[in-house]
Amino acid sequence: MTRSGRLAEFRGRQADVIARLALSRDALLRTSRVREGVAWYDANDENLSSALRWCDTHDDHLDTAVLLVRAQFWVWLMRERGDLLTEALQRFSPPALDSEPAVLVAGTALLLRVLTGDDDIAAIDERARTVAEAAVQHPSELTAVLPAVLPAAVRLLEKRAAEESWSARIELDEADVADAPEWSRAFVAVMRAAVAQNNGDIEPLGECSGRALEMFRRVGDVWGIALASQMRSEWLLLDGRLEEALQVADASTEGLEGLTSLSDLLQQRSLGVSLLIRLGRIDEARRRVATMMTAALADGSDRVVGQAVTTAATIDVAVGDGAAALRALARLDEAEERDGSGFPRQILAWREGKRAEALVLVGDLDAAAESLRRAAPIAVQTGDFPIMSEVAVAVAAWFAAADRLPDARRALAEADRLRGRPDLTDPVIVAVRARIEAAGPDAAASDPVDLTALVARI
């Protein structure tokens, strides 16, 4: 090929063929045959990567590059390869919205602009309308989601305050996908459930997660079933249906085995551990954490080791062993120091809140107060209501230990407000409530106080 001068032609055809082969497997990823589909992508990973690298150096093959990005779009999302997807979206912009791959890549690139801070509302609104109209002309399960997601992104830009989490204001309208395929409607429903969970909107969480789970089961999407199951388990937990929540959570974890990143899988497993703690099955919870730690150490990533460590610390705090929890959290500190990119803010806020609870258990209220002063502003910055609620619980534990029960009541009320419903089974909350209620019959009633204001009282 090199001697004949046709190498570029051959490489171009080769890239186009592998792109079309990959696209033909994409639909399997959203069915009961997902493992078959993933296995093909894994076996051809280097061929796909090589083809995309070649297209990157040959501008006349932009259409093939867009096809390659589209063909790998869903497997990248499943595997949490946001780095690959982000880089590809930034490098390969479709010249025209004349195909389903071009529409999906353009629509996702627009969402990336919103999530990375582009606030040119007029330009994004105009582009969103154009892409949404093109999605109708080039329908698929994935492009059918765009008419719901793109307007929501524009509304997000119009409403959200500076530094506010994207999910704090995003509003998805299921009416925008009323005529879409069932998979598309299930996906929008599960996205609404995730937003509701993040915002402490418990009723929408229950409604949307249940509906999404039913639809994903009908279409047979294994990954979708697992995602919806996670949201459903979160709702069942707060509804006090712990055994059912554990069954759903375990089914979700099993469904994700081999399909997602180890980080995502460990997050799923930690939910099951949390439920076992609440059920009083501590030995079983510790066995699961040991399994998580083995997998994390085999992977070697400080982030996944950190996830296993945080779950271990949760057990230690729950059983009242503050010293063991502090030792576990020290390992998380060491992992953060080694990880040059740093941990997400949610993890940092959670860590300082859990450290405060452990320090309260060992009687060091001054150090616990310092941890809470670090945790609160980070938690507020995340806009993640469950994380803010976790920190409010730690604040309540501090006030209870300091025998400042009126403030402990206010902190628990704030935790309840942020979560969307009182948590009646968390061991730390149960212990704080018991101490408050021992002070008198009306001691459990109080109005919530803002988290920042609560910490200022310490």
C-alpha positions in Angstrom: 0.0 0.0 0.0 2.8 2.4 0.8 4.6 1.8 -2.5 1.4 2.3 -4.5 0.7 5.6 -2.7 -2.7 4.3 -1.5 -2.0 3.9 2.2 -4.1 6.9 3.1 -7.0 5.5 1.1 -6.6 2.1 2.8 -6.5 3.6 6.3 -9.5 5.7 5.5 -11.5 2.7 4.4 -10.3 0.8 7.4 -11.4 3.5 9.8 -14.8 3.7 8.2 -15.3 -0.1 8.4 -14.4 -0.3 12.1 -16.7 2.7 12.8 -19.7 1.1 11.1 -19.0 -2.3 12.7 -19.0 -0.5 16.1 -22.1 1.4 15.4 -23.9 -1.9 14.5 -23.1 -3.2 18.0 -24.1 0.0 19.8 -27.8 -1.0 20.0 -26.8 -4.2 21.9 -25.6 -2.0 24.8 -29.1 -1.0 25.7 -30.6 -4.6 25.7 -30.2 -7.9 27.5 -27.3 -8.6 25.1 -25.2 -5.8 26.6 -22.4 -8.1 27.7 -22.0 -9.4 24.2 -21.8 -5.9 22.9 -19.3 -4.8 25.5 -17.1 -7.8 24.8 -16.9 -6.8 21.1 -15.9 -3.2 22.1 -13.3 -4.5 24.5 -11.8 -6.9 21.9 -11.6 -4.0 19.4 -10.6 -1.2 21.6 -7.1 -0.7 20.1 -8.6 -0.8 16.5 -11.1 1.8 17.4 -8.5 4.0 19.2 -6.1 3.7 16.3 -8.8 4.6 13.8 -9.8 7.7 15.8 -6.1 8.8 16.1 -5.7 8.5 12.4 -8.8 10.5 11.6 -7.5 13.2 14.0 -4.6 13.8 11.6 -6.7 13.7 8.4 -9.2 16.6 8.3 -10.8 15.1 5.2 -12.1 12.2 7.3 -14.0 14.2 9.8 -17.3 12.4 9.0 -15.6 9.1 9.9 -14.3 10.6 13.1 -17.8 11.7 14.1 -19.1 8.2 13.3 -16.4 6.7 15.6 -17.3 9.0 18.4 -21.0 8.2 18.0 -20.3 4.5 17.8 -18.4 4.6 21.1 -20.6 7.1 22.9 -22.6 4.8 25.0 -19.8 2.4 25.9 -17.7 5.3 27.1 -20.6 6.5 29.2 -21.2 3.1 30.7 -17.5 2.7 31.5 -17.3 6.2 32.9 -14.7 7.2 30.3 -15.6 10.9 30.5 -12.0 11.8 29.6 -12.2 10.1 26.2 -15.7 11.4 25.5 -14.8 15.0 26.5 -11.6 15.0 24.4 -13.5 13.6 21.3 -16.3 16.1 21.6 -13.9 19.0 21.8 -11.8 17.8 18.8 -14.5 16.6 16.3 -17.3 19.0 15.5 -19.8 17.8 12.9 -19.8 20.2 9.9 -23.6 19.6 9.4 -26.5 18.1 11.2 -27.3 15.7 8.4 -27.2 12.3 10.2 -28.0 10.7 13.5 -24.3 10.4 14.5 -23.8 14.1 13.7 -26.9 15.2 15.7 -26.0 13.1 18.8 -22.3 14.3 18.8 -23.4 17.9 18.3 -26.0 17.7 21.0 -23.7 16.1 23.5 -21.0 18.7 22.7 -23.5 21.4 23.5 -24.3 19.9 26.8 -20.6 19.7 27.6 -20.4 23.5 26.9 -23.1 24.1 29.5 -21.6 21.8 32.1 -18.1 23.3 31.7 -19.3 26.8 32.4 -20.1 28.4 29.0 -22.8 31.0 29.8 -23.5 32.4 26.4 -27.2 31.8 26.8 -28.3 33.3 23.5 -25.8 31.3 21.4 -26.5 28.0 23.3 -30.3 28.5 23.1 -30.1 29.0 19.3 -27.9 26.0 18.9 -30.1 23.9 21.2 -33.2 24.6 19.1 -31.3 23.8 15.9 -30.0 20.5 17.2 -33.4 19.5 18.8 -35.1 20.1 15.4 -32.4 18.0 13.7 -33.0 15.2 16.2 -36.6 14.9 15.1 -35.4 14.5 11.5 -32.8 11.9 12.5 -34.5 9.8 15.2 -33.0 7.1 17.4 -33.3 6.1 21.1 -30.4 8.5 21.9 -31.3 11.5 19.8 -34.9 11.3 21.0 -33.6 12.3 24.4 -32.2 15.6 23.1 -35.5 17.5 22.8 -35.9 17.1 26.6 -32.3 17.5 27.7 -31.3 20.5 25.6 -34.2 22.8 26.6 -33.4 21.8 30.2 -29.8 22.8 29.8 -30.9 26.2 28.5 -33.3 26.7 31.4 -30.4 25.7 33.7 -28.2 28.5 32.4 -31.0 31.0 32.8 -31.8 30.1 36.4 -28.7 28.8 38.2 -26.6 31.0 40.4 -22.9 31.2 40.3 -21.1 28.1 41.8 -24.4 26.3 42.0 -24.5 22.6 41.1 -26.0 21.8 37.7 -28.5 19.5 39.2 -29.8 22.2 41.6 -31.8 23.8 38.9 -32.2 21.4 36.0 -35.8 20.7 35.1 -36.5 17.9 32.7 -40.0 17.7 31.1 -41.1 14.2 30.2 -43.7 15.7 27.9 -40.8 16.4 25.5 -40.3 12.7 25.0 -44.0 11.6 25.1 -43.8 10.2 21.6 -40.2 8.8 21.9 -39.2 5.1 22.1 -39.7 3.5 25.5 -36.0 3.4 26.2 -35.7 7.2 25.7 -38.6 7.8 28.1 -37.1 5.5 30.6 -33.8 7.4 30.4 -35.4 10.7 30.9 -37.3 9.3 33.9 -34.2 7.9 35.5 -32.4 11.3 35.0 -35.3 13.0 36.7 -34.9 10.5 39.6 -31.2 11.3 39.9 -31.9 15.0 40.0 -34.6 14.5 42.6 -32.3 12.4 44.8 -29.6 15.1 44.6 -32.1 17.8 45.5 -33.9 16.0 48.3 -37.2 15.7 46.4 -38.3 12.4 47.8 -41.7 12.0 46.1 -40.4 12.5 42.5 -37.5 10.2 43.4 -39.9 7.4 44.2 -42.3 8.1 41.3 -39.6 8.5 38.6 -37.4 5.6 39.8 -40.3 3.2 39.9 -41.5 4.2 36.4 -37.9 4.1 34.9 -37.3 0.7 36.4 -40.5 -0.7 34.9 -39.7 0.6 31.4 -36.1 -0.5 31.5 -37.2 -4.0 32.5 -39.6 -4.1 29.6 -36.9 -3.2 27.0 -34.4 -5.4 28.8 -31.6 -2.8 29.2 -29.4 -4.4 31.9 -27.4 -1.2 32.6 -30.6 0.9 32.7 -32.2 -1.5 35.1 -29.1 -1.2 37.4 -29.2 2.6 37.3 -32.9 2.8 38.0 -32.5 0.2 40.7 -29.9 2.3 42.5 -32.3 5.3 42.5 -35.2 3.0 43.7 -33.1 1.6 46.5 -32.3 5.1 47.7 -36.0 5.9 47.9 -36.8 2.6 49.6 -34.2 3.3 52.2 -35.8 6.6 53.1 -39.2 4.9 53.1 -38.0 2.5 55.8 -38.2 -0.6 53.6 -34.7 -1.7 54.3 -34.9 -5.4 53.3 -36.5 -4.5 50.0 -34.0 -1.7 49.5 -31.1 -4.2 50.0 -32.6 -6.7 47.6 -32.9 -4.0 44.9 -29.4 -2.6 45.6 -27.8 -6.0 45.4 -29.6 -6.7 42.1 -28.3 -3.3 40.8 -24.7 -4.3 41.8 -25.0 -7.7 40.1 -26.3 -6.1 37.0 -23.3 -3.7 36.7 -20.6 -6.3 37.2 -18.3 -6.1 34.2 -20.2 -3.2 32.6 -19.1 -0.1 34.4 -16.0 1.3 36.1 -14.7 -0.2 39.3 -15.4 3.2 40.9 -19.1 3.1 40.0 -19.3 -0.5 41.1 -17.9 0.2 44.5 -20.3 3.1 44.9 -23.1 0.6 44.2 -21.7 -1.8 46.8 -21.3 0.9 49.4 -25.1 1.4 49.3 -25.6 -2.3 50.1 -23.1 -1.9 53.0 -25.1 1.1 54.3 -28.3 -0.9 54.3 -26.6 -3.8 56.2 -25.4 -1.4 58.8 -28.9 0.0 59.3 -30.2 -3.6 59.5 -27.7 -4.4 62.2 -25.9 -6.9 60.1 -22.4 -5.6 60.9 -20.4 -8.8 60.3 -21.9 -9.1 56.8 -21.2 -5.4 56.1 -17.5 -5.9 57.1 -17.2 -8.9 54.8 -18.5 -6.9 51.9 -16.0 -4.1 52.7 -13.2 -6.6 52.8 -14.2 -7.7 49.3 -14.3 -4.1 48.2 -10.9 -3.4 49.6 -9.4 -6.5 47.8 -10.8 -5.3 44.5 -9.6 -1.7 45.1 -6.1 -2.8 46.0 -5.9 -5.0 43.0 -6.9 -2.0 40.8 -4.3 0.2 42.6 -6.1 3.5 42.0 -6.0 5.8 45.0 -9.6 6.8 44.2 -11.1 3.4 44.4 -9.0 2.5 47.5 -10.4 5.7 48.9 -14.0 4.5 48.2 -13.4 1.3 50.0 -11.8 3.1 53.0 -14.7 5.5 53.3 -17.1 2.6 53.5 -15.0 1.0 56.2 -15.0 4.2 58.2 -18.8 4.4 57.9 -19.1 1.0 59.7 -16.6 2.1 62.4 -18.6 5.2 63.2 -21.8 3.3 63.2 -20.6 0.9 65.9 -19.0 3.7 67.9 -15.4 2.9 67.2 -14.0 6.4 66.6 -10.4 5.4 66.8 -10.8 2.8 64.0 -12.7 5.3 61.8 -9.9 7.9 62.2 -7.3 5.3 61.2 -9.4 4.5 58.1 -9.8 8.2 57.3 -6.0 8.7 57.6 -5.6 6.2 54.8 -8.0 8.3 52.7 -5.8 11.4 53.5 -2.8 9.5 52.2 -4.6 8.5 49.1 -5.6 12.1 48.4 -2.0 13.2 48.8 -0.9 10.6 46.2 -3.7 11.5 43.8 -2.5 14.6 42.0 -5.9 15.5 40.6 -7.5 15.5 44.1 -10.8 14.0 45.2 -14.3 15.3 44.2 -15.7 18.0 46.6 -18.4 15.6 47.7 -15.8 13.1 48.9 -13.9 15.9 50.7 -17.0 17.2 52.5 -18.1 13.7 53.4 -14.7 12.9 54.8 -14.5 15.9 57.0 -18.1 15.3 58.3 -17.3 11.6 59.0 -14.0 12.7 60.7 -15.9 15.0 62.9 -18.2 12.2 64.0 -15.2 10.0 64.7 -13.6 12.8 66.7 -16.8 13.2 68.7 -16.7 9.5 69.6 -13.2 9.8 71.0 -14.1 13.0 72.9 -12.0 15.6 70.9 -14.7 18.2 70.3 -12.2 20.9 69.4 -10.8 19.0 66.5 -14.3 17.8 65.5 -15.3 21.5 65.3 -12.4 22.3 63.0 -13.4 19.4 60.7 -17.0 20.7 60.5 -15.8 24.2 59.7 -13.9 22.6 56.7 -16.8 20.4 55.7 -19.7 22.9 55.6 -18.5 25.3 53.0 -17.3 22.5 50.7 -20.7 20.7 51.1 -22.6 23.9 50.3 -20.5 24.5 47.2 -21.3 21.1 45.8 -25.1 21.8 45.8 -25.5 18.1 46.7 -28.3 17.9 49.2 -27.5 14.4 50.5 -23.9 15.5 51.1 -25.1 18.7 52.9 -27.5 16.5 54.9 -24.6 14.2 55.9 -22.6 17.2 57.2 -25.7 18.5 59.1 -25.9 15.1 60.8 -22.3 15.4 61.9 -23.1 18.9 63.2 -26.0 17.5 65.2 -23.7 14.8 66.7 -21.3 17.6 67.8 -24.0 19.7 69.4 -25.4 16.6 71.2 -22.0 15.7 72.6 -21.5 19.3 73.7 -24.9 19.0 75.5 -26.3 21.8 73.4 -29.5 20.0 72.6 -31.6 22.9 71.1 -28.9 23.3 68.4 -28.7 19.5 67.9 -32.5 19.6 67.2 -32.0 22.4 64.7 -29.2 20.5 63.0 -31.3 17.3 62.7 -34.2 19.3 61.4 -31.9 20.8 58.7 -30.6 17.4 57.8 -34.2 16.2 57.4 -35.1 19.2 55.2 -32.1 18.7 53.0 -32.7 14.9 52.6 -36.4 15.5 52.0 -37.5 13.2 54.7 -36.4 12.2 58.2 -33.9 9.3 58.2 -35.1 7.0 61.0 -32.5 4.2 60.6 -29.1 5.9 60.3 -27.2 4.8 63.5 -25.7 8.3 64.1 -29.1 10.0 63.7 -30.7 7.3 65.9 -28.2 8.0 68.7 -28.6 11.8 68.5 -32.4 11.6 68.4 -32.3 9.3 71.5 -30.2 11.8 73.4 -32.5 14.7 72.4 -35.7 12.8 73.2 -34.4 11.8 76.6 -34.4 15.5 77.5 -38.2 15.8 77.3 -41.3 14.9 75.2 -41.1 18.0 73.0 -37.3 17.9 72.4 -37.5 16.4 68.9 -39.4 19.3 67.4 -37.5 22.2 65.9 -37.3 24.4 62.9 -34.3 23.9 60.6 -31.3 26.3 60.5 -29.1 26.8 57.4 -26.0 24.6 57.5 -23.6 27.6 57.3 -25.4 29.3 60.2 -25.3 26.1 62.2 -21.6 25.7 61.9 -21.2 29.4 62.8 -22.8 28.5 66.2 -20.1 26.0 67.0 
